[in-house]
Amino acid sequence: MSYPPYQGQGGYPYPPQSHSPQPGYPPPQNHSPQPGYGQAAGQYGGPAPFHQQHGGFQGAYGGPQSYQGPPQQPGPYHQPPQHQANWGQPQNAGGYPPEQFQSGYNYASPPAHPSMGYDPRAVAHGDASRDADALRSAMKGFGTDEKALIAVLSKPDPLQMRLLGQTFAQRHHGRSLERDVEKETSGYFKEGLLALVRGPLMQDVHNMQKAIKGFGTKESVMNDVLLGRSNADLRAIKQVYHETYKHSLESDVKNDLSLKTERLFSMVLAASRAEESAPVVPHEIDRAVDELHKAMEGRVGTDQITVCSILSSRSDGQIRMIAQTFQSKYHVSLEDAITKEFSGHMKDALILIVRRACDRAMSDAVQLEDAMKGVGTKDDLLVNRVVRVHWTRDHMDQVKRAYAHRYKKDLIQRIRGETSGDEQRLLIACLS
């Protein structure tokens, strides 16, 4: 079935105007990796072929393309584009609801919109009744039709999924699609389906609560949800977390972490980093590079707060140039300097901030491999990371190409070898 293009609700003209995704990896030299959840697909069940959506690309959607390395700045310094669009990259740094302007490193940069799925008021238009009925039939009576669940739930974008859940409740006497899926399925297959049904915003909220509650903190889950995110998306996560659990995400994170790691995440959750539309100013890049070097290499001990403050407050474009300048000036990579001076959760968090800013697709590819390598597969991380990548189909293509470039193997075949049964079939459907 088809949904008409999303027109936006609640005062947000969504999706924002942006540069068209490009067929190869990475984006062209003058584009940053693109943050947000992409545009609503016209055809329910997956995007149109790439060339039909954007023009100029001769070849089928998902066709083989070469990975050409991380994004490069066109000159020594670069002002990022005004609008971008892929998961988690902080171009959509505005507010939820957006503020008018911000100061400091934002240079009064205009606020952008939340990523697709991060405005709870937004929903796709169209008729999802046939798929809602198919889902009910798949879970009604004796036994469950897992193949039907995969076929229907692996294709909608975030707004279409929200419409599908609403239609399911309307047509089937107030039944909850999430509760029915939870009741009728099990294991990591169930966790994957629930991540899809909840949509990206509610799954982030759910994962944060799961990471915080109980014994210990699931640090990788917290990093995945919060680091390298836009101001707008972080504000949406904080608001819905508070509405859902009746206490603030900031206070829960503060109570769960310790010492300087708590300070880093408090800085991140302030949701006040520079917008991606903020300029990359040469003398400020040089000053940040010198401050980072002094904090890590130019003294006895490490000034952890200075490092955290710089990396949590800059845009991806600024961090990317800081990393390039640090390497050029001091002949050591910023990531290696962090690895030498930090350890544990703090080290992992800072490295992920840098990696996501410098090359989002490669960072996601490495995280997928990290969930599979070694003895045993970290299924919970793998399921959540696959679902997160799948929400933006053009970015998903870039991740698959980046994975093939780094590991010389096909991502889908790798997942096929590490999983089995319905979980395997669901993950492959999400990436296909």
Helices and strands as residue ranges (DSSP letters): H 50-54, G 104-106, H 129-139, H 146-153, H 158-171, H 177-184, H 187-212, H 219-226, H 231-245, H 249-256, H 259-269, H 282-296, H 304-313, H 316-330, H 334-341, H 344-358, H 360-370, H 379-390, H 393-407, H 411-418, H 421-431
